[in-house]
Amino acid sequence: MMLHFVINVAKNYSMKNYLITVVGATAIGKTALSIKLAQHFNAEIISCDSRQFYKEMTIGTAVPTAQELDAAKHHFIQNRSIFEDYSVGQFEKDALSKLDTLFSKNNIVIMVGGSGLYTNAIIEGLDYFPGIDPEIRINLNERLKIEGLSSLQNQLKALDIESYNSIEIENPHRLIRALEICIGSGKTYSEFKNKPKAKRNFTPIKIGLTADREIMYARINQRVDTMIREGLLEEAKKLHEFKNLNALQTVGYRELFEYLDGSCTLEFAIEEIKKNTRRFAKRQVTWNKKDPEILWFDFEEDTSKIIKSIEDLL
C-alpha cells in the first residue's frame, strides 16, 4: 500500500523535498505530534491553522504554548493582526516562499493545522474561481443580518450539498463565499474545486490522527473548559468591540460575543462553543476521510511507529 502511495504522488510532486503534514480533528493532538516529528527530523514547522495567525487571539485558538514553541521552530503563528485582511491566497504565496527557504536548509519540513482549505492550498494549489458580481455578496451579508446563519446554510445545502458537508458552514465568511459562487456562476462551488493538482517542489506525506467519536468529543469538551478557566471570556471582552471583523467570525469568540451582547447566558454560550466545535471536528473528519493519501494512526499510537512509517516513504 505504501509503495502504491509513493508511485502515485511521484506523478505530481518532486521527490527531492518532503512536506510531512499532520492532519486530524481539533484537539486530537496534532501539535504534540508535529513537535515530536520536528525534533526527530531536525525540521521546522509550518502552521496552517487559519485561526492561529492572529496575535490578538491566543486562548480561543489553542495557540501552542511557550514551551511548545521553544521545542521546535514554528512559522505563521500569531504573525498577523485581526485588523489585517489575510486571505488563503496570500497565505499560499507566503508559505510557499517560506518552504523554499526551509528546504534550502533541510529537505524535510513539518506542516500542521486544522484547516483543510489552507492545507490543500499549500499541497495542491488554490482552485480557480470566476469573478462574481459584488452585489451578490452585499445581498448575502444583508440576508445574514436579517435572516441569520441558518437561512444561508439551508440555501447552500439546497444548491451544493457537497460543499455544505465539507466547508466550515458555521463561518459566515466561508459560507457566503461558497454561496456567491453558486449564485453568481450557476454552478456549484465544489465543481470549481475539482481541479488537477498543481506542480510543487516537494512530495507530501500526510499523517492523520484519529479517535473514536466519543473520545474526540470528550477531548473537545475538556479543551473548551480549559480555555474558559484560562481566561477565554476575558479575551473575548477585549475583542468584543471588533466582533464584526472577519478574523473573529469563529467558534469560541462568536458565542461569547452573543453572551456579552445579552443574547444568552454564559452557561449557554459555553455549551454552544462545545457543540459548534464538535460540529467543526465532524466536518474536519469528513474532509480528511476523502483523501486516500492520508496514513491514519490512532491518536495514542507510539510516535516511533509513526516515524517508522514515514521513514519507509523517504
C-alpha positions as CSV (number, residue, x, y, z in Angstrom):
1,M,0.0,0.0,0.0
2,M,2.8,2.4,0.8
3,L,4.6,1.6,-2.4
4,H,1.4,2.5,-4.3
5,F,1.3,5.8,-2.4
6,V,4.8,6.7,-3.4
7,I,4.2,5.9,-7.1
8,N,1.0,7.9,-7.1
9,V,2.4,11.1,-5.6
10,A,5.5,10.9,-7.8
11,K,3.3,11.8,-10.8
12,N,2.6,15.2,-9.3
13,Y,5.4,16.1,-7.0
14,S,9.2,16.5,-6.8
15,M,10.8,13.6,-4.8
16,K,13.7,15.8,-3.5
17,N,11.9,17.5,-0.7
18,Y,9.3,16.2,1.7
19,L,6.5,18.1,3.4
20,I,5.2,15.9,6.3
21,T,1.7,17.2,7.1
22,V,-0.2,16.3,10.3
23,V,-4.0,16.5,9.9
24,G,-6.9,15.5,12.1
25,A,-9.8,16.9,14.1
26,T,-9.4,19.8,16.5
27,A,-8.0,18.7,20.0
28,I,-6.8,15.4,18.6
29,G,-3.1,16.0,19.4
30,K,-1.7,17.4,16.2
31,T,0.6,20.0,17.8
32,A,2.2,17.5,20.1
33,L,2.9,15.0,17.3
34,S,4.2,17.7,14.9
35,I,6.8,18.8,17.6
36,K,8.0,15.3,18.1
37,L,8.4,14.8,14.3
38,A,10.2,18.2,14.0
39,Q,12.6,17.2,16.7
40,H,13.3,13.8,15.2
41,F,13.9,15.1,11.7
42,N,15.6,18.3,12.9
43,A,12.9,20.2,11.0
44,E,10.9,23.3,11.3
45,I,7.1,23.6,11.4
46,I,4.7,25.5,9.1
47,S,1.4,26.2,10.8
48,C,-1.6,26.3,8.5
49,D,-4.3,26.9,11.2
50,S,-6.1,30.0,9.9
51,R,-7.2,30.9,13.4
52,Q,-3.7,30.9,14.9
53,F,-2.4,33.6,12.5
54,Y,-3.7,36.4,14.7
55,K,-1.7,37.8,17.6
56,E,-4.8,39.1,19.4
57,M,-6.4,35.6,19.6
58,T,-4.5,33.3,21.9
59,I,-6.7,31.3,24.2
60,G,-9.6,30.7,21.9
61,T,-7.4,29.4,19.1
62,A,-5.3,27.0,21.2
63,V,-2.0,28.6,20.1
64,P,1.0,26.4,21.1
65,T,2.3,27.2,24.5
66,A,5.6,29.0,25.0
67,Q,7.2,25.6,25.9
68,E,5.9,24.1,22.7
69,L,7.1,27.0,20.6
70,D,10.5,26.6,22.2
71,A,10.6,22.9,21.5
72,A,10.5,23.4,17.7
73,K,10.7,26.4,15.4
74,H,7.3,27.4,14.2
75,H,6.2,29.7,11.4
76,F,2.8,31.5,10.8
77,I,1.9,31.6,14.5
78,Q,0.4,34.9,15.6
79,N,2.2,36.7,12.8
80,R,-0.8,38.8,11.7
81,S,-3.3,41.2,13.3
82,I,-7.1,40.8,13.2
83,F,-7.1,44.3,11.6
84,E,-5.4,43.0,8.5
85,D,-7.1,41.2,5.6
86,Y,-5.3,38.0,5.1
87,S,-6.6,35.5,2.5
88,V,-5.8,31.9,1.8
89,G,-4.3,33.1,-1.4
90,Q,-1.9,35.4,0.4
91,F,-1.1,32.5,2.8
92,E,-0.3,30.2,-0.1
93,K,2.2,32.6,-1.5
94,D,3.8,33.4,1.8
95,A,4.0,29.7,2.9
96,L,5.5,28.5,-0.5
97,S,8.1,31.2,-0.2
98,K,8.9,30.1,3.4
99,L,9.1,26.5,2.3
100,D,11.7,27.3,-0.4
101,T,13.8,28.9,2.4
102,L,13.4,26.0,4.7
103,F,14.1,23.3,2.1
104,S,17.4,25.1,1.3
105,K,18.4,24.0,4.8
106,N,16.7,20.7,5.3
107,N,14.8,18.5,2.7
108,I,12.1,17.8,5.4
109,V,9.6,20.3,6.7
110,I,6.6,19.6,9.0
111,M,3.2,21.2,8.4
112,V,0.3,21.1,10.9
113,G,-3.1,22.7,11.1
114,G,-6.8,22.1,11.3
115,S,-7.9,24.0,8.2
116,G,-8.3,21.7,5.2
117,L,-8.6,24.6,2.8
118,Y,-5.3,26.1,3.9
119,T,-3.5,22.7,3.9
120,N,-4.8,22.0,0.4
121,A,-3.7,25.4,-0.8
122,I,-0.1,24.6,0.0
123,I,-0.1,21.0,-1.2
124,E,-2.3,21.2,-4.3
125,G,-2.7,24.9,-5.0
126,L,-5.8,27.0,-5.0
127,D,-8.7,26.4,-7.3
128,Y,-9.7,28.9,-9.9
129,F,-13.0,30.8,-9.2
130,P,-14.7,33.1,-11.7
131,G,-15.3,36.8,-11.0
132,I,-18.6,37.4,-9.2
133,D,-20.8,40.4,-9.2
134,P,-20.0,42.1,-5.8
135,E,-23.7,42.9,-5.4
136,I,-24.3,39.2,-4.6
137,R,-22.1,39.3,-1.6
138,I,-23.7,42.5,-0.4
139,N,-27.1,40.9,-0.6
140,L,-25.9,37.8,1.2
141,N,-24.5,39.8,4.0
142,E,-27.7,41.7,4.4
143,R,-29.6,38.4,4.5
144,L,-27.2,37.2,7.1
145,K,-28.1,40.1,9.4
146,I,-31.9,39.8,8.8
147,E,-32.4,36.0,8.5
148,G,-29.5,34.6,10.4
149,L,-26.8,32.0,9.6
150,S,-29.2,29.0,9.3
151,S,-31.1,30.5,6.3
152,L,-27.8,30.8,4.3
153,Q,-26.8,27.3,5.4
154,N,-30.1,25.9,4.2
155,Q,-29.6,27.6,0.8
156,L,-26.1,26.2,0.4
157,K,-27.5,22.7,1.3
158,A,-30.0,23.0,-1.5
159,L,-27.6,24.4,-4.0
160,D,-24.4,22.4,-3.2
161,I,-24.7,19.6,-0.7
162,E,-21.1,18.6,-1.3
163,S,-19.8,22.0,-0.1
164,Y,-22.4,22.0,2.7
165,N,-20.9,18.8,4.0
166,S,-17.2,19.9,3.7
167,I,-16.8,23.6,4.3
168,E,-16.9,25.3,7.7
169,I,-20.6,26.4,7.4
170,E,-20.5,28.0,10.9
171,N,-18.1,30.5,9.5
172,P,-20.1,33.3,7.7
173,H,-17.2,34.3,5.5
174,R,-16.7,30.8,4.2
175,L,-20.5,30.2,3.8
176,I,-21.1,33.4,1.9
177,R,-18.1,32.7,-0.4
178,A,-19.5,29.3,-1.4
179,L,-23.0,30.8,-1.9
180,E,-21.8,33.7,-4.0
181,I,-20.0,31.3,-6.4
182,C,-23.1,29.1,-6.6
183,I,-25.4,32.0,-7.3
184,G,-23.1,34.0,-9.5
185,S,-21.8,31.2,-11.7
186,G,-24.8,28.9,-11.9
187,K,-22.5,26.1,-10.9
188,T,-21.7,24.5,-7.6
189,Y,-18.8,25.8,-5.5
190,S,-17.5,22.2,-5.3
191,E,-17.3,22.0,-9.1
192,F,-14.6,24.6,-9.2
193,K,-12.6,22.8,-6.5
194,N,-12.2,19.6,-8.5
195,K,-9.1,20.6,-10.4
196,P,-5.9,18.7,-11.2
197,K,-3.1,19.1,-8.7
198,A,-0.6,21.8,-9.2
199,K,3.1,21.1,-9.5
200,R,5.1,21.5,-6.3
201,N,8.8,21.2,-5.5
202,F,8.1,18.7,-2.7
203,T,6.5,15.4,-2.0
204,P,3.7,15.5,0.6
205,I,3.5,12.8,3.2
206,K,0.2,13.1,5.1
207,I,-0.2,11.7,8.6
208,G,-3.7,11.7,10.1
209,L,-4.6,11.3,13.8
210,T,-8.0,9.7,14.6
211,A,-10.0,8.6,17.6
212,D,-13.4,7.2,18.4
213,R,-16.1,9.9,18.2
214,E,-16.8,9.7,21.9
215,I,-13.2,10.2,22.8
216,M,-12.8,13.0,20.3
217,Y,-15.8,14.9,21.6
218,A,-14.7,14.4,25.2
219,R,-11.4,15.9,24.4
220,I,-13.1,18.9,22.7
221,N,-15.3,19.5,25.8
222,Q,-12.3,19.3,28.1
223,R,-10.4,21.8,25.9
224,V,-13.3,24.3,26.0
225,D,-13.5,24.0,29.8
226,T,-9.7,24.6,30.0
227,M,-10.0,27.7,27.7
228,I,-12.7,29.1,29.9
229,R,-10.5,28.6,33.1
230,E,-7.5,30.2,31.3
231,G,-9.5,33.3,30.6
232,L,-11.2,33.0,27.2
233,L,-14.1,35.2,28.4
234,E,-11.7,38.0,29.4
235,E,-10.0,37.6,26.0
236,A,-13.4,37.9,24.3
237,K,-14.2,41.0,26.3
238,K,-11.1,42.8,24.9
239,L,-12.1,41.9,21.4
240,H,-15.8,42.5,21.7
241,E,-15.8,45.9,20.1
242,F,-14.2,44.4,17.0
243,K,-16.6,41.5,16.7
244,N,-17.6,42.1,13.1
245,L,-14.1,41.6,11.8
246,N,-13.6,38.5,9.6
247,A,-10.9,37.1,11.8
248,L,-13.3,37.0,14.8
249,Q,-16.1,35.1,12.9
250,T,-15.0,31.9,14.5
251,V,-16.1,29.4,17.1
252,G,-15.3,30.3,20.7
253,Y,-15.5,34.1,20.2
254,R,-18.8,34.4,18.3
255,E,-20.7,32.6,21.1
256,L,-19.2,34.7,23.8
257,F,-19.9,37.9,21.9
258,E,-23.6,36.8,22.0
259,Y,-23.3,36.4,25.7
260,L,-21.7,39.8,26.1
261,D,-24.5,41.3,23.9
262,G,-27.0,39.9,26.4
263,S,-28.4,37.4,24.0
264,C,-27.8,34.3,26.2
265,T,-26.4,33.2,29.5
266,L,-22.7,32.4,29.9
267,E,-23.6,28.7,30.5
268,F,-25.5,28.5,27.2
269,A,-22.6,30.2,25.4
270,I,-20.1,27.7,26.7
271,E,-22.3,24.8,25.7
272,E,-22.7,26.4,22.2
273,I,-18.9,26.6,21.9
274,K,-18.7,22.9,22.7
275,K,-21.5,22.0,20.3
276,N,-20.1,24.1,17.4
277,T,-16.6,22.8,18.0
278,R,-17.8,19.3,17.8
279,R,-19.6,20.1,14.5
280,F,-16.4,21.6,13.2
281,A,-14.5,18.5,14.1
282,K,-17.0,16.3,12.4
283,R,-16.5,18.4,9.2
284,Q,-12.8,18.1,9.5
285,V,-13.1,14.3,9.7
286,T,-15.4,14.3,6.7
287,W,-12.9,16.4,4.7
288,N,-9.9,14.3,5.6
289,K,-11.6,11.0,5.1
290,K,-11.9,11.8,1.4
291,D,-8.2,11.9,0.9
292,P,-6.8,8.5,0.1
293,E,-3.2,9.7,0.6
294,I,-3.5,10.1,4.3
295,L,-1.9,7.5,6.5
296,W,-4.1,7.1,9.6
297,F,-2.9,6.4,13.1
298,D,-4.8,6.3,16.4
299,F,-4.1,9.5,18.4
300,E,-2.4,7.3,21.1
301,E,-0.1,5.5,18.7
302,D,3.5,5.3,19.7
303,T,5.4,8.1,17.9
304,S,8.2,5.7,17.0
305,K,5.8,3.7,14.8
306,I,4.6,6.8,13.0
307,I,8.2,7.8,12.4
308,K,9.0,4.4,11.1
309,S,6.1,4.6,8.6
310,I,7.3,8.0,7.5
311,E,10.9,6.8,7.1
312,D,9.7,3.9,4.9
313,L,8.4,6.5,2.5
314,L,11.5,8.7,2.4
